[in-house]
Amino acid sequence: ALLLKNRLPAGSDLALYDIAPVTPGVAADLSHIPTPVSIKGYAGEDPTPALEGADVVLVSAGVARKPGMDRADLFNVNAGIVKALAEKIAKVCPKACVGIITNPVNTTVPIAAEVLKKAGVYDKRKLFGVTTLDVIRSETFVAALKDKDPGQVRVPVIGGHSGVTILPLLSQVEGVEFSAEEVEALTKRIQNAGTEVVEAKAGGGSATLSMGQAA
């Protein structure tokens, strides 16, 4: 929310929603930052007020990973959350572009798609999973290994955002070469970078700040 408050075009309206009652307070805090972006927070069971008139919706709601869990372990809870939000989006802002951040992304995006199809408002051009986090992690790790400026490194990543399906195309990185051992080690680290953060936070959350930058 802080990044959006600082980076959205002048005149944009930013709405925050969470079931937690603190959300309006977070918005009030952010509203004191002098940028030409208005912000309002909404809390409670119904996201309708936050969705009204939305052009873009980012869905990050859900249970965070804890040590010992992988993204698939989140499915039972997070699938229901995404389904409920997609149903509201279909009714309130059916023409909005919808980015799904909630894990497991490879599964939650199809769930949202089916909900939108059932409502007759599905547009494949406007629903997508946010997997940019794997890209910025790849660029950071490659830059550190090869002593490069991270801002000048570009690493394509394919395969979605579910563990072993995350595939950085290291052979396409310009200006550097990798040994077979480096490719194996980098790929494994990129695939498990989320776990690295979860374990470092000792059960206190998952990757939120880097995901904010990626989204």
Phi, psi and omega in degrees: 000321178297316179297318179295320179301326182271340190244343181295153179299152179304137180091358179287151174249124182249125180243131176253140177222138172201156176289340182291136183292349182284347188302314177300328178291322176298317179295320178298318178299311181294332182294343180278354177279125188283080172230156182279043179234122178277150183217142178215145181247145181229140179230167178114187185279338186251115180277002186309311182301326180285334184271341185300124178078009184289137173264329180225133177235125174252121182258109179241006184294152176142176179279135179277157178289150174238162179308136180091350179262151167246177186299327181295332180294342182276350191302311188304321180274309188291332178299318179293323179295313180295320179300314181296318179292321179296324177297320178292318179300318180300327182273319191267318183220064187296342181264002182288150168282133186239119176254126181259120177257335186301127178279152355280117188303322181298342180251324183289329178295312176300326177297313178299320180299317181295322178296314181293323176297316180299326180276353179078022183236013183289133174225111185299341179280348187243007177235128182207154174268138181269105182241014182298338179302322179295328179291311183291328174297314180301315181294322178295313183292319179295315180299319179294319181292322186255010178055052180245164173286120181303330181290346181254001181260133178235123181234109175292140177229131180237172172099005180083204189223056180222080174057246186292349176281345179287117185231101176285131181271076186294335179292344181261004178285124184280141172083003178221156175234149182235142171283166178300324180293321179294319178299314181297315182292317180296314181301315180296319180293319179296317180295329184252014183297324178297319177296323178303316180289316180303315181290324179294329178276358174052045178087001182271009178143183179240195183286104181250318183290314178293325177294322176301317177296318182293318183289000000 
